[in-house]
């Protein structure tokens, strides 16, 4: 009779571990004991919705918001100096939190997402485990991935969870878009922030039930509420934010770039997370066309891509029909924009997506573009800086600047470079 493996042994086997390489694995018992799972700060709106989803399934989660210089210092102490800046910040934020005294390190776990692509982001989790194991060996590190990189019976990805995740991405994108198009123009201070908080709370309740499956009336209600915010008629320059996904979105990584632009009298225009999800999905489909590479997952990704694109187009249509706010770009339009300048086989990091986003922004009136460039992200530096020139040739009035983010770059220098760009802002 074969021996029945425990959850911990199954998880370690699925993660490629062994008895010789001991690793603390998150178990069902830890979930039942109320372990707090910490997640890094990247997309505050979206991640707060994801936390609500996991609460429905009995998990206790918390979004980290520690952003002091100590986060960078901890990252430098616990990461190789050649690791990219996003990896350094994620590890630093985790280590700073574990050392803060705020959490019981015997009842806490860490969560890190893995894309499964060629970027080192897929290897963050191993760097995190190495840093944690020497000082907090009892703390488990959990992988959140859709590509089968790791499987853990105590932290499964069920179809129900995956479906809620998709809707959370769409609702998060909608809130981010509406917030950025209202906040710079609000008459009553912080009214947009209060409405955002109310909708985050409301969406959390909707995701707990099945009401989230009817997005059109929810979108319309959101549009109505945000459109009702009193706004001034002052014309402000739009500034697009593109670049490496973590630094593009994370207030920790980009020194709160979104709010800085608003304080400087600008309207931020940040592409939604669904574009990145579709980008990752389209990579496998591109491999099929470019290299005649067909895997067991190809058919699944083909169906998934069509479903996700339908969800995005449904949202775009509702926004367009409403007529007040500028909708996001259709992902197929982004692919056509990319094809004018770069091959879709360029897929390491954010690859061709950066070029496509810059071109689409410039084409639709957002001529001022900041490309966020983290230290150590070679594909991003090559594509972003290399392709900005051809975008400027196609759109001579495009105002594009690359801003480097690394442990030695000061916030003052970054903001001064942005202010120089804004001095020539195109309306």
C-alpha positions, 0 to 999 in steps of 0.5 A: 500500500502506498504511503499517503503524502501530507499536504506539505509533502505534496506541495514540496514535491510540486515545487521541486523541493526535497527532504534535503532542501527543507522549505516551510510550506503553507498548509491547510492547518495554517489557513485554519489557524488564521495565518496572515498572508502578506502581499506586496504593494503594486496595484492598490485598487486591484489587490484590495479586490483580490483580498476580498475574493480570498476572504470569501474562501477563508484566507486572511490577507493584508496589502503591505503599505510600508514605503520608508527608505528602510524597505530599500535598505532591507532589499539591498541587504537581502538581495544580490546587487544585480537583482532588478529593482522590482525584486529588491523592493518586493523582498525589502518590503517583505523583510521590513514588514517581518522585522517591524514587530507588527506581525506574529512571524509564527503566524504569517505567510508571504504571497508572490505572483509568478507570470511564468515568462522569461522575465526574472519576475518568475524567479522572485519567489526563489530570491524571497525564500532565500532571504526569508529562510536565513532569518525567518525559516518558519515563514512560508512563501506562497506562489500565485500563478496560472501556469502550473509553476507551483501547486499547493493543495492548501492554496489552490487556484479553482475555476471559481477563484479564477473567474472572480480574479478576471472580474476583479481586474476589469472592475479595478481597471474601471475604477483606476480609469475613472479615478484618474479622469476625475481626481485632477478636476474635482471641485471638492477636495478628496471627493473622488477618493471618498467615492473610490473607497465606497466603490471598493467596498461595494465591489468587495461585497459583489465579489462575495456573491454572484452579482459580479457576473453582471458587469454592465449595470455595475459599470453604468452605476460607476460611470454615473457616480463618477460623472456626478462629481463636480469638476472644473473646466480647466484644461490639463495635459494628459500624461501617459505612464508606461513601462515595466509592470511593477514600476508602472503601477506601484506607488512604492516603486515609482515614488507615487508618480500618479499622485505627483502628476495630479499635484502638478496639474496633470491628468494621468493616463495609465493603461489597465492591467487587462492589457498585460493579462491579454499580452501574456495570453497572446504570447503563446498564440504568437508562438503558434504563428511564429514558430509553429509551436503548439502545446496542450495549452494552446487551445485553452489560451485561444479560448481564454484570449477570446473570452478576455477580449470580449470582457474588455470590449464590453467595458469599452462599449459601455464607457463609449456609450456613456460618452463622458469618459475616455475608454481604454484601448482595444487590445487588438488595436494595441497589437496593430499599433505594435505591428507598425514598429516592432514584431510581436515576437519581442516578448521578454518583459513587457516587450512589444506592449510598451511600444504599442501603449506609447503609440496608442497613447500618442495616437489618441491625444496623450502625447506626454508619456513617461516610461518607467525604467527599473534598474536591471530590467534589460528588455524594458530598457532596450524596447522602451528607449529604442522604440521611443525614437520611432514613436517620435518620428511618427508623432513629432509632437510626442513628448516622451521621457524615460525615468530610471528607478533604482536604489540610488536614484533620488525622488528629487532628481526623478521629479525634476526630470518630470517637471522639465518634461511637463514644461513642454507638455502637449495639450 
